[in-house]
């Protein structure tokens, strides 16, 4: 927008007014003219110098959750040289370092890094502020008050005051009546001079900033456990009322604004001091000029301009507008109320309490009128002329009409000293000097005519070139950084030609700054399909394109590095043999072999197979991720973290490169779990049928899906479908799986003469039991039934012959599968002996024939030696569950550079050799995975516990249902996996993905709870 040769008239030389002038000069061609009523720069952020002792009105901690404001401040006054290290300023997903070692041009024009300690003084004892329910706090309150606090809080949670109209309602709902009466009621009524039930709840929403009993407990725990971070100045993750470190100008806040005033004047601005605005002239919805009077000379000036910024009290602004002002607006403005402020500076030799580091002390004692103390020494040591004295600011809240305000300065000072002695913080004989400072309209009030303030806003917003900014300018209880932001945004609008003022009013409405973050927001109400949510919702399009590009780029690089598919000796070739011979049954479930056979109809390219497997896996994973976004609406940072973790996860590439059932089973399992979430929240008949088919396909690929119907039953119970439909959905699952089990059972009976669902069960049972049996001393072995004696003797002889682990390093393995696959192991040797006379018997028949015996033998060993089985198999396997070993994935194609003839024939390889661009087949990138999974397990459980302790399930009922489903999955999978087979990463990726996804959600929820307002 063209702003050449234009003028802006700015009413007020406080933070908002000076910020507006500075921004206009830096970013536009508009020349500002500032009118300041008083003789001081800085508004209520000014610093008063009394005989070398400086006073900060109300206390101004320089911290902000806005990088823009932090940068602005440090551009004016850099951090003092000599700080220990750079400071990291964090803001959501952004961070920056503030270098403390740059030498300022003027050693006095600097920011100090100060520790913030505020406490409440009550019952002649000090309590942390904000109140934290630590052991120390409860000890000081006593057992009776503590019990009363807890019961009143429970009552408030069970029977909250609705609707929440007043500040009293707001506080009682968050703290309970007892704590409200102890720590909030009297102090708040001191500040405002009216009962809390007459103050709007909006005041609490803007000023209490997320503090509650839950936060009080949480903060107390954090204080016990956290590592102190001295580097995070802005403390983006800290509730505003819990800030523990801040920046502070060397000589008080006024120093910064005096410097800003100097700079804006150097850049061409004009500042008229002692000029009070009397009239605001308007015409055709615009301000045309302002009339101001010099309070010292009485001279009147008329200033015309193009833009007008007002930081003066709204009450006075409306009264001064010349033109057509609706009667209602005049009435409301005239009825706006303010709270005035008196600070008594008391210079002392000492306080009665030694080494007090407080910046503020909130006086909760009823018998005195002082509301708060400031110890200016602790704000900055340069605020005091003599460092051996104590410079105290005693703050009194009152109205100009009060008798207290009308007292002489001497009487007010005497009363202040008397009260300081009365509460036991100082002695009268230690007083060296005192002064009284009166400040009008310090706090805009949220009662009286304020409930109709929107009518004033509607009127002023219609005046195109008038911008209301700052605390009094907007009648909003803004902090200094809020006031600055309102001015910055107003200038943004001018520079960009934006006419709306909505974005100015939105500052300090708990959106970004006071943080009601979207993390864990109430469940989505959008009645759209997942497909439309992914492809049509604007905010999801960047994720979609990132996914498409990310998948393509990763595949291109990976296949360049590893041009051939990978193979697991045994598994891969068994699947291919089954597919090649079109067998009905084999060692492993035939589902993957049938898939290979179907895929071969279209192509025999191993690259195409790998690409298909990887794209299918990523599609299923991202469908789960989008489903979590859809139902739980996590914060943006959580979304980015979870999405990035899943999309750029190297294990998916290495897994998909194997000719193995792992990737297909993982993909179907994730689809199955995703469908369960939809069944819980958005059930339909089609969805239930789809779920049953996916579950059936998963079961044909790997028998781990045997326990899936148990989890499905939980999801069906949580869904809102009628019970007959739920039962029908579960019945369909049982029917499909049951038919497959029956088919397999009959096929094995035809083959081996025994009814069994899968021979694998018997082999696995015997293998697992042997890992415990080898540690049973001979003296403690019990008699073996006759039918097991032959195999048992072979097992014992084998253990006796392999006790030298140097010669038999495979015996060092814990909870593995070597006894199933090693040709010299007794299970294999026994099987071969049973078919000495039938050398033509196929491997599958041999495998199936001995399986029932192995199942019974393994069961016998486990029942006979349960302690050993627990110690040497279950417990080590459970440890693996916590951090699953990488196993075959630690090498490309399990480290073997050649393939079996069947693979060469199936994929039309020119030779049986496979290659890579790397010098060896070692895969180092996955070495961190066991540690990562172990860490995510810890994060998941800590997050889950925090979610439950913070009662997240009450606010986020959808996530509560999801949590129940995940816990059931984790527990059942844990029991099945630890007992049934040795743990390996590739077998556990499904629960790992689900657990990690919810770990991200829980951590996002905890972060949002730690930063949002109630």
VEXVO-414283 format. One record per residue (C-alpha): residue in one letter; z negated, y, x. Coordinates in steps of 0.2 Angstrom, whole numbers, padded with zeros to 4 digits, always signed. Layout:
BEGIN
aZYX;...
//
This chain:
BEGIN
x+0000+0000+0000;x+0005+0017+0007;x-0012+0027+0010;x-0005+0040+0021;x-0013+0058+0020;x-0026+0052+0007;x-0044+0055+0006;x-0059+0045+0000;x-0075+0053-0006;x-0090+0042-0002;x-0106+0045-0010;x-0120+0039+0001;x-0122+0036+0020;x-0131+0019+0018;x-0124+0002+0023;x-0111+0001+0009;x-0105+0019+0011;x-0103+0019+0030;x-0095+0002+0030;x-0082+0008+0018;x-0079+0023+0029;x-0077+0012+0044;x-0066+0000+0036;x-0055+0014+0029;x-0053+0021+0046;x-0049+0005+0055;x-0037-0002+0042;x-0029+0012+0032;x-0024+0030+0034;x-0037+0036+0021;x-0048+0049+0028;x-0066+0047+0022;x-0078+0061+0017;x-0096+0056+0015;x-0110+0065+0005;x-0128+0060+0009;x-0142+0067-0002;x-0155+0065+0012;x-0157+0071+0030;x-0156+0053+0036;x-0142+0040+0040;x-0144+0023+0033;x-0150+0024+0016;x-0165+0012+0014;x-0159+0004+0030;x-0164+0019+0040;x-0177+0019+0053;x-0191+0032+0052;x-0198+0038+0069;x-0217+0043+0068;x-0223+0049+0085;x-0213+0036+0094;x-0218+0022+0081;x-0203+0016+0071;x-0204+0010+0053;x-0191-0001+0044;x-0191+0002+0025;x-0194-0015+0017;x-0189-0025+0033;x-0171-0029+0037;x-0167-0046+0045;x-0149-0046+0052;x-0142-0063+0047;x-0128-0067+0036;x-0119-0082+0030;x-0103-0072+0031;x-0094-0072+0048;x-0085-0056+0044;x-0102-0047+0043;x-0109-0055+0058;x-0094-0050+0068;x-0095-0033+0061;x-0113-0030+0066;x-0110-0038+0084;x-0095-0027+0086;x-0106-0012+0084;x-0122-0018+0093;x-0119-0033+0105;x-0133-0046+0108;x-0144-0040+0122;x-0140-0046+0139;x-0151-0060+0146;x-0151-0072+0132;x-0152-0090+0138;x-0136-0096+0132;x-0121-0092+0119;x-0126-0094+0101;x-0116-0104+0089;x-0113-0096+0072;x-0108-0109+0059;x-0100-0105+0043;x-0095-0120+0032;x-0082-0129+0042;x-0080-0114+0054;x-0090-0110+0069;x-0089-0097+0083;x-0099-0093+0099;x-0108-0077+0102;x-0108-0074+0120;x-0125-0066+0125;x-0120-0062+0143;x-0108-0048+0140;x-0115-0032+0147;x-0116-0018+0133;x-0110-0001+0138;x-0127+0006+0133;x-0142-0005+0137;x-0151+0002+0122;x-0137-0001+0109;x-0141-0020+0107;x-0146-0033+0095;x-0162-0043+0099;x-0163-0061+0094;x-0180-0062+0085;x-0190-0076+0077;x-0194-0075+0059;x-0211-0080+0053;x-0217-0075+0036;x-0233-0081+0028;x-0242-0079+0012;x-0260-0073+0013;x-0270-0080-0001;x-0288-0086-0003;x-0291-0077+0014;x-0279-0091+0021;x-0262-0091+0028;x-0248-0101+0019;x-0230-0104+0025;x-0217-0093+0016;x-0208-0099+0006;x-0222-0111+0001;x-0219-0129+0008;x-0230-0143+0001;x-0235-0149+0018;x-0251-0158+0022;x-0258-0142+0029;x-0254-0132+0013;x-0261-0145+0002;x-0277-0146+0013;x-0279-0127+0011;x-0277-0128-0008;x-0289-0142-0011;x-0287-0158-0020;x-0290-0151-0037;x-0276-0138-0036;x-0264-0151-0028;x-0266-0163-0042;x-0264-0149-0055;x-0248-0143-0045;x-0240-0160-0046;x-0244-0163-0064;x-0238-0146-0070;x-0222-0149-0060;x-0219-0166-0068;x-0222-0157-0085;x-0209-0144-0081;x-0196-0157-0076;x-0199-0167-0091;x-0200-0153-0103;x-0191-0138-0095;x-0191-0121-0104;x-0174-0119-0113;x-0165-0108-0114;x-0170-0100-0098;x-0171-0082-0102;x-0185-0074-0092;x-0190-0075-0074;x-0206-0084-0079;x-0195-0097-0087;x-0185-0098-0071;x-0200-0100-0060;x-0210-0112-0070;x-0194-0124-0072;x-0193-0125-0053;x-0211-0125-0048;x-0222-0129-0062;x-0234-0118-0071;x-0249-0120-0058;x-0239-0116-0043;x-0231-0101-0052;x-0248-0094-0057;x-0254-0097-0039;x-0240-0090-0029;x-0227-0081-0039;x-0234-0072-0055;x-0246-0059-0047;x-0235-0055-0033;x-0219-0053-0043;x-0228-0042-0056;x-0235-0031-0041;x-0217-0029-0036;x-0210-0025-0053;x-0224-0018-0063;x-0220-0028-0078;x-0224-0046-0084;x-0213-0059-0077;x-0208-0064-0095;x-0200-0047-0097;x-0189-0049-0081;x-0172-0057-0083;x-0169-0074-0075;x-0154-0067-0066;x-0166-0059-0054;x-0173-0076-0049;x-0155-0083-0047;x-0151-0069-0035;x-0167-0068-0025;x-0176-0084-0025;x-0161-0093-0017;x-0163-0111-0020;x-0181-0113-0016;x-0190-0126-0027;x-0203-0139-0025;x-0190-0151-0020;x-0184-0139-0007;x-0202-0136-0002;x-0205-0154+0002;x-0188-0156+0010;x-0192-0141+0021;x-0209-0147+0026;x-0201-0164+0031;x-0187-0155+0041;x-0201-0145+0050;x-0209-0161+0055;x-0193-0170+0061;x-0180-0158+0066;x-0175-0153+0083;x-0176-0134+0085;x-0160-0125+0086;x-0161-0109+0094;x-0143-0106+0094;x-0138-0105+0076;x-0140-0086+0071;x-0131-0086+0055;x-0139-0102+0050;x-0126-0106+0037;x-0135-0122+0032;x-0152-0113+0029;x-0157-0106+0012;x-0158-0088+0013;x-0177-0088+0010;x-0179-0101+0024;x-0170-0091+0038;x-0180-0094+0054;x-0171-0083+0067;x-0161-0067+0065;x-0154-0053+0074;x-0162-0036+0075;x-0157-0019+0082;x-0168-0014+0097;x-0174+0002+0088;x-0173-0004+0070;x-0159-0005+0057;x-0156+0013+0057;x-0150+0013+0075;x-0135+0003+0069;x-0131+0014+0055;x-0133+0030+0066;x-0121+0022+0078;x-0109+0018+0064;x-0110+0036+0058;x-0106+0042+0076;x-0091+0031+0077;x-0084+0036+0060;x-0085+0054+0064;x-0077+0051+0081;x-0063+0043+0071;x-0061+0058+0059;x-0073+0056+0045;x-0084+0070+0039;x-0102+0068+0034;x-0111+0081+0024;x-0130+0079+0025;x-0142+0085+0012;x-0128+0086-0001;x-0133+0080-0019;x-0119+0075-0030;x-0120+0084-0047;x-0104+0081-0056;x-0090+0068-0056;x-0074+0075-0063;x-0063+0063-0072;x-0046+0064-0080;x-0035+0050-0088;x-0046+0036-0081;x-0047+0043-0064;x-0059+0053-0054;x-0051+0069-0048;x-0065+0078-0039;x-0084+0078-0035;x-0096+0093-0036;x-0110+0093-0023;x-0124+0105-0019;x-0132+0108-0002;x-0150+0105-0005;x-0155+0117+0009;x-0144+0132+0005;x-0140+0129-0013;x-0121+0131-0009;x-0110+0121-0020;x-0094+0112-0014;x-0079+0104-0024;x-0071+0089-0015;x-0055+0082-0022;x-0049+0065-0017;x-0039+0050-0020;x-0052+0036-0020;x-0071+0038-0024;x-0084+0026-0018;x-0101+0027-0026;x-0118+0020-0019;x-0128+0032-0029;x-0139+0025-0043;x-0129+0020-0058;x-0141+0030-0069;x-0137+0046-0060;x-0118+0042-0058;x-0115+0040-0077;x-0126+0056-0080;x-0115+0066-0069;x-0098+0060-0075;x-0089+0075-0083;x-0077+0068-0097;x-0078+0056-0111;x-0092+0044-0109;x-0096+0033-0123;x-0113+0036-0131;x-0118+0018-0129;x-0114+0019-0110;x-0124+0035-0108;x-0139+0027-0117;x-0139+0011-0107;x-0137+0021-0090;x-0151+0032-0095;x-0162+0017-0099;x-0159+0008-0082;x-0175+0006-0073;x-0180+0006-0054;x-0195+0002-0044;x-0200+0014-0031;x-0208+0010-0014;x-0222+0017-0003;x-0225+0012+0015;x-0241+0016+0024;x-0239+0015+0042;x-0256+0011+0050;x-0258+0011+0069;x-0272+0000+0075;x-0280-0005+0091;x-0280-0023+0085;x-0280-0035+0070;x-0294-0046+0066;x-0283-0061+0068;x-0276-0063+0086;x-0258-0067+0091;x-0251-0065+0074;x-0232-0067+0076;x-0227-0063+0058;x-0214-0051+0053;x-0220-0051+0035;x-0236-0056+0027;x-0236-0057+0008;x-0252-0052+0000;x-0256-0063-0014;x-0274-0057-0017;x-0277-0050-0034;x-0290-0037-0030;x-0279-0026-0019;x-0263-0017-0024;x-0254-0019-0007;x-0240-0031-0009;x-0234-0035+0008;x-0237-0031+0026;x-0225-0028+0040;x-0230-0031+0058;x-0217-0020+0067;x-0222-0026+0084;x-0214-0043+0079;x-0198-0035+0072;x-0195-0028+0089;x-0207-0023+0103;x-0197-0007+0105;x-0203-0001+0087;x-0220+0003+0095;x-0224+0017+0106;x-0238+0009+0115;x-0237-0010+0116;x-0256-0012+0117;x-0257-0006+0099;x-0252-0014+0083;x-0241-0005+0071;x-0243-0011+0053;x-0232-0006+0038;x-0242-0008+0021;x-0230-0009+0007;x-0234-0003-0011;x-0223-0005-0026;x-0224+0008-0039;x-0215+0020-0050;x-0213+0039-0048;x-0222+0041-0064;x-0237+0031-0058;x-0254+0039-0054;x-0253+0030-0037;x-0237+0039-0033;x-0244+0056-0037;x-0259+0054-0025;x-0259+0064-0010;x-0253+0056+0007;x-0271+0056+0013;x-0278+0047-0002;x-0264+0034-0001;x-0267+0031+0017;x-0286+0030+0014;x-0284+0017+0000;x-0272+0007+0011;x-0284+0006+0026;x-0298+0002+0014;x-0288-0013+0007;x-0283-0019+0024;x-0301-0020+0028;x-0305-0028+0011;x-0294-0043+0014;x-0301-0045+0031;x-0286-0042+0042;x-0292-0026+0051;x-0307-0015+0053;x-0308+0003+0049;x-0314+0008+0066;x-0299+0001+0074;x-0287+0013+0065;x-0279+0026+0077;x-0267+0034+0065;x-0257+0033+0049;x-0243+0040+0039;x-0235+0038+0022;x-0217+0036+0018;x-0211+0037+0000;x-0194+0030-0006;x-0187+0032-0023;x-0176+0019-0032;x-0178+0006-0019;x-0176-0009-0031;x-0164-0009-0046;x-0173-0017-0060;x-0168-0032-0071;x-0176-0028-0087;x-0176-0014-0099;x-0158-0008-0103;x-0151-0020-0089;x-0147-0033-0102;x-0133-0022-0108;x-0127-0018-0091;x-0110-0026-0093;x-0105-0012-0105;x-0107+0001-0091;x-0097-0010-0079;x-0083-0011-0092;x-0083+0007-0093;x-0083+0011-0074;x-0070-0003-0070;x-0058+0007-0081;x-0059+0022-0069;x-0045+0016-0058;x-0050+0025-0042;x-0069+0023-0043;x-0077+0009-0033;x-0096+0005-0036;x-0103-0003-0021;x-0120-0006-0013;x-0137-0010-0020;x-0140+0005-0031;x-0121+0008-0033;x-0119-0008-0043;x-0137-0009-0049;x-0138-0026-0040;x-0152-0032-0029;x-0141-0034-0014;x-0146-0037+0004;x-0138-0026+0017;x-0124-0039+0021;x-0120-0040+0002;x-0118-0021+0001;x-0107-0021+0016;x-0096-0035+0009;x-0094-0025-0008;x-0087-0011+0002;x-0076-0022+0013;x-0069-0030-0002;x-0066-0013-0011;x-0056-0007+0005;x-0047-0024+0005;x-0041-0020-0013;x-0035-0003-0008;x-0026-0009+0007;x-0018-0023-0003;x-0015-0013-0019;x-0026-0024-0029;x-0032-0015-0045;x-0045-0028-0051;x-0063-0026-0046;x-0069-0043-0051;x-0070-0049-0033;x-0081-0034-0029;x-0094-0039-0043;x-0093-0057-0038;x-0102-0053-0021;x-0120-0060-0022;x-0117-0070-0038;x-0122-0086-0028;x-0104-0091-0025;x-0102-0093-0006;x-0117-0083-0001;x-0130-0089-0013;x-0121-0105-0013;x-0120-0115-0029;x-0108-0126-0019;x-0095-0138-0027;x-0102-0153-0018;x-0109-0165-0031;x-0103-0154-0045;x-0104-0161-0062;x-0092-0174-0066;x-0074-0168-0069;x-0069-0166-0087;x-0050-0165-0083;x-0042-0178-0095;x-0028-0182-0083;x-0022-0198-0075;x-0025-0202-0056;x-0007-0200-0053;x-0006-0183-0060;x-0022-0178-0051;x-0014-0183-0035;x+0003-0176-0037;x+0001-0161-0049;x-0016-0153-0045;x-0012-0139-0033;x-0027-0141-0022;x-0023-0160-0019;x-0005-0156-0013;x-0010-0152+0005;x-0019-0169+0006;x-0004-0178-0001;x+0008-0171+0011;x-0004-0173+0026;x-0006-0192+0020;x+0013-0194+0020;x+0016-0186+0036;x+0001-0194+0044;x+0006-0211+0039;x+0024-0209+0046;x+0018-0201+0062;x+0005-0214+0065;x+0017-0229+0062;x+0031-0222+0073;x+0019-0220+0088;x+0010-0237+0085;x+0026-0247+0083;x+0033-0238+0099;x+0017-0244+0108;x+0017-0261+0100;x+0034-0266+0095;x+0029-0284+0089;x+0018-0290+0076;x+0001-0298+0082;x-0005-0316+0079;x-0021-0325+0078;x-0020-0342+0086;x-0023-0354+0071;x-0024-0342+0057;x-0007-0333+0058;x+0003-0349+0061;x-0006-0359+0047;x-0001-0345+0035;x+0017-0346+0041;x+0018-0365+0041;x+0012-0365+0023;x+0025-0352+0018;x+0039-0361+0028;x+0035-0378+0021;x+0031-0371+0004;x+0014-0380+0003;x+0003-0380-0013;x-0013-0380-0002;x-0018-0378+0016;x-0033-0375+0027;x-0033-0357+0020;x-0029-0350+0003;x-0011-0350-0001;x-0010-0333-0008;x-0005-0324+0008;x+0008-0338+0012;x+0016-0336-0005;x+0017-0317-0001;x+0025-0321+0016;x+0038-0332+0007;x+0041-0318-0006;x+0043-0305+0007;x+0055-0316+0017;x+0067-0315+0002;x+0070-0296+0006;x+0068-0296+0025;x+0063-0306+0040;x+0058-0291+0050;x+0041-0291+0057;x+0041-0272+0058;x+0045-0271+0040;x+0030-0283+0036;x+0018-0272+0047;x+0024-0256+0039;x+0022-0263+0021;x+0005-0270+0025;x+0000-0253+0033;x+0007-0242+0019;x-0001-0254+0006;x-0018-0253+0014;x-0017-0234+0016;x-0012-0232-0002;x-0026-0242-0008;x-0039-0233+0003;x-0032-0216-0002;x-0032-0221-0020;x-0051-0224-0018;x-0053-0208-0009;x-0044-0198-0023;x-0054-0208-0036;x-0070-0202-0028;x-0063-0184-0027;x-0058-0185-0046;x-0075-0191-0052;x-0088-0184-0040;x-0079-0168-0035;x-0087-0166-0018;x-0087-0150-0007;x-0071-0146+0002;x-0079-0150+0019;x-0084-0167+0012;x-0067-0170+0006;x-0059-0166+0022;x-0071-0177+0032;x-0069-0192+0021;x-0050-0190+0019;x-0047-0188+0038;x-0059-0202+0042;x-0049-0214+0031;x-0031-0208+0035;x-0033-0207+0054;x-0043-0223+0056;x-0035-0233+0070;x-0042-0250+0064;x-0030-0250+0049;x-0015-0249+0061;x-0021-0264+0072;x-0027-0274+0057;x-0010-0271+0048;x-0001-0277+0063;x-0007-0294+0062;x+0002-0308+0052;x-0014-0312+0043;x-0022-0311+0026;x-0034-0298+0031;x-0024-0283+0027;x-0018-0289+0010;x-0035-0295+0005;x-0043-0278+0010;x-0030-0269+0001;x-0033-0279-0015;x-0051-0278-0013;x-0051-0259-0012;x-0039-0258-0027;x-0051-0270-0036;x-0066-0259-0032;x-0057-0243-0037;x-0052-0251-0054;x-0071-0254-0057;x-0075-0236-0055;x-0062-0232-0068;x-0068-0245-0079;x-0086-0237-0078;x-0080-0220-0081;x-0063-0221-0090;x-0062-0239-0097;x-0046-0245-0106;x-0039-0262-0111;x-0024-0260-0099;x-0036-0256-0085;x-0047-0272-0088;x-0031-0283-0088;x-0025-0274-0072;x-0043-0277-0064;x-0042-0296-0069;x-0025-0298-0061;x-0030-0289-0045;x-0046-0299-0044;x-0036-0315-0046;x-0023-0311-0033;x-0037-0307-0021;x-0046-0323-0024;x-0029-0333-0020;x-0029-0324-0003;x-0047-0326+0002;x-0061-0335-0006;x-0074-0321-0001;x-0068-0314-0018;x-0079-0328-0026;x-0093-0316-0029;x-0082-0302-0035;x-0085-0306-0054;x-0104-0303-0051;x-0100-0285-0046;x-0087-0284-0060;x-0100-0289-0072;x-0111-0274-0066;x-0097-0262-0068;x-0093-0269-0086;x-0111-0266-0091;x-0110-0248-0085;x-0094-0244-0094;x-0094-0237-0112;x-0083-0250-0120;x-0089-0261-0134;x-0098-0277-0129;x-0084-0289-0136;x-0071-0280-0125;x-0083-0281-0110;x-0085-0299-0113;x-0066-0302-0115;x-0063-0293-0099;x-0075-0304-0089;x-0069-0319-0098;x-0051-0315-0093;x-0057-0314-0074;x-0066-0331-0076;x-0051-0339-0084;x-0039-0334-0071;x-0050-0338-0056;x-0056-0354-0065;x-0038-0360-0067;x-0034-0357-0049;x-0050-0367-0044;x-0045-0381-0056;x-0028-0382-0048;x-0034-0382-0030;x-0047-0395-0035;x-0034-0407-0042;x-0023-0405-0028;x-0036-0409-0015;x-0041-0425-0025;x-0023-0430-0025;x-0022-0427-0006;x-0039-0434+0000;x-0047-0443-0015;x-0061-0431-0017;x-0063-0417-0029;x-0066-0401-0019;x-0061-0383-0021;x-0058-0380-0003;x-0062-0391+0012;x-0066-0375+0022;x-0083-0375+0014;x-0088-0391+0021;x-0082-0387+0039;x-0090-0370+0038;x-0107-0377+0032;x-0107-0390+0046;x-0102-0377+0059;x-0115-0364+0054;x-0129-0378+0054;x-0124-0383+0071;x-0128-0366+0079;x-0147-0369+0073;x-0147-0388+0077;x-0143-0386+0095;x-0160-0377+0098;x-0170-0390+0089;x-0180-0399+0103;x-0177-0418+0103;x-0195-0421+0100;x-0194-0412+0084;x-0179-0420+0077;x-0181-0429+0061;x-0173-0446+0056;x-0155-0444+0050;x-0148-0453+0034;x-0137-0467+0038;x-0121-0459+0032;x-0123-0445+0045;x-0129-0455+0060;x-0112-0457+0068;x-0107-0438+0067;x-0125-0433+0071;x-0125-0444+0087;x-0108-0436+0092;x-0116-0419+0089;x-0131-0422+0099;x-0121-0430+0114;x-0110-0414+0113;x-0125-0403+0115;x-0132-0413+0129;x-0116-0412+0138;x-0114-0393+0136;x-0131-0386+0141;x-0124-0379+0157;x-0118-0362+0150;x-0109-0358+0166;x-0097-0373+0164;x-0097-0370+0145;x-0097-0351+0142;x-0092-0354+0124;x-0110-0360+0121;x-0116-0342+0124;x-0108-0336+0108;x-0120-0333+0093;x-0115-0337+0075;x-0097-0340+0079;x-0084-0353+0073;x-0080-0363+0089;x-0087-0379+0082;x-0073-0379+0069;x-0058-0376+0080;x-0062-0382+0097;x-0053-0399+0099;x-0067-0406+0110;x-0081-0401+0098;x-0089-0415+0088;x-0082-0410+0071;x-0064-0411+0077;x-0067-0427+0087;x-0075-0436+0072;x-0060-0431+0061;x-0048-0439+0074;x-0058-0455+0075;x-0057-0457+0056;x-0039-0458+0057;x-0036-0468+0073;x-0027-0481+0062;x-0017-0468+0052;x-0009-0457+0065;x+0004-0451+0053;x-0009-0443+0041;x-0005-0425+0040;x-0018-0412+0047;x-0022-0406+0030;x-0027-0423+0023;x-0038-0426+0038;x-0046-0409+0036;x-0049-0412+0018;x-0055-0430+0020;x-0070-0426+0031;x-0075-0410+0023;x-0086-0417+0009;x-0096-0427+0023;x-0097-0411+0033;x-0103-0401+0018;x-0117-0414+0015;x-0122-0415+0034;x-0123-0396+0036;x-0133-0395+0020;x-0145-0408+0027;x-0147-0399+0043;x-0151-0383+0035;x-0164-0390+0023;x-0172-0400+0037;x-0173-0386+0049;x-0174-0370+0039;x-0184-0360+0052;x-0171-0364+0066;x-0157-0360+0054;x-0164-0343+0050;x-0169-0339+0068;x-0153-0345+0077;x-0139-0342+0063;x-0145-0331+0049;x-0154-0318+0059;x-0141-0316+0073;x-0127-0315+0059;x-0137-0302+0050;x-0138-0291+0066;x-0119-0293+0067;x-0118-0287+0049;x-0126-0271+0054;x-0114-0268+0068;x-0099-0281+0066;x-0091-0286+0082;x-0072-0282+0085;x-0068-0300+0088;x-0049-0303+0089;x-0045-0284+0086;x-0051-0280+0104;x-0034-0285+0110;x-0016-0284+0105;x-0011-0301+0097;x-0028-0308+0103;x-0022-0305+0121;x-0008-0318+0121;x+0009-0313+0126;x+0019-0327+0118;x+0021-0334+0100;x+0023-0351+0092;x+0040-0357+0088;x+0037-0355+0070;x+0034-0336+0072;x+0050-0335+0083;x+0060-0343+0070;x+0052-0334+0055;x+0055-0317+0062;x+0071-0321+0072;x+0064-0316+0089;x+0076-0318+0104;x+0062-0326+0114;x+0044-0331+0112;x+0037-0317+0122;x+0030-0301+0115;x+0027-0285+0124;x+0019-0268+0124;x+0022-0251+0133;x+0004-0253+0140;x+0000-0262+0156;x-0011-0275+0147;x-0015-0280+0129;x-0033-0273+0129;x-0037-0262+0114;x-0050-0249+0120;x-0049-0237+0105;x-0059-0249+0094;x-0073-0252+0106;x-0084-0239+0097;x-0082-0247+0080;x-0098-0258+0080;x-0108-0242+0085;x-0099-0232+0072;x-0102-0245+0058;x-0120-0246+0063;x-0122-0227+0062;x-0113-0227+0045;x-0125-0240+0039;x-0140-0229+0044;x-0132-0213+0036;x-0128-0223+0020;x-0146-0229+0018;x-0154-0212+0023;x-0142-0203+0012;x-0145-0215-0003;x-0164-0213-0001;x-0162-0194+0000;x-0151-0195-0016;x-0164-0204-0025;x-0179-0194-0018;x-0170-0178-0023;x-0166-0185-0040;x-0148-0183-0038;x-0145-0196-0051;x-0151-0184-0064;x-0139-0170-0059;x-0125-0182-0055;x-0126-0196-0067;x-0108-0202-0062;x-0113-0204-0044;x-0129-0213-0050;x-0118-0226-0058;x-0107-0227-0043;x-0122-0229-0032;x-0129-0244-0042;x-0112-0252-0040;x-0111-0250-0022;x-0129-0256-0019;x-0125-0272-0029;x-0109-0274-0018;x-0118-0272-0002;x-0133-0284-0007;x-0122-0298-0013;x-0109-0296+0001;x-0123-0296+0013;x-0131-0312+0006;x-0114-0321+0005;x-0107-0316+0022;x-0122-0319+0032;x-0124-0336+0025;x-0106-0342+0023;x-0097-0337+0039;x-0099-0328+0055;x-0098-0309+0054;x-0083-0300+0061;x-0076-0283+0059;x-0060-0288+0050;x-0070-0298+0037;x-0082-0283+0033;x-0070-0269+0032;x-0070-0269+0013;x-0089-0265+0011;x-0088-0254+0027;x-0075-0243+0018;x-0085-0242+0002;x-0101-0239+0011;x-0094-0226+0022;x-0086-0217+0008;x-0102-0215-0001;x-0111-0210+0015;x-0099-0195+0015;x-0103-0191-0003;x-0122-0193+0000;x-0122-0182+0015;x-0111-0169+0006;x-0124-0169-0008;x-0138-0167+0004;x-0130-0153+0012;x-0126-0144-0004;x-0144-0147-0010;x-0150-0139+0006;x-0140-0124+0004;x-0137-0121-0015;x-0147-0110-0026;x-0156-0119-0040;
//
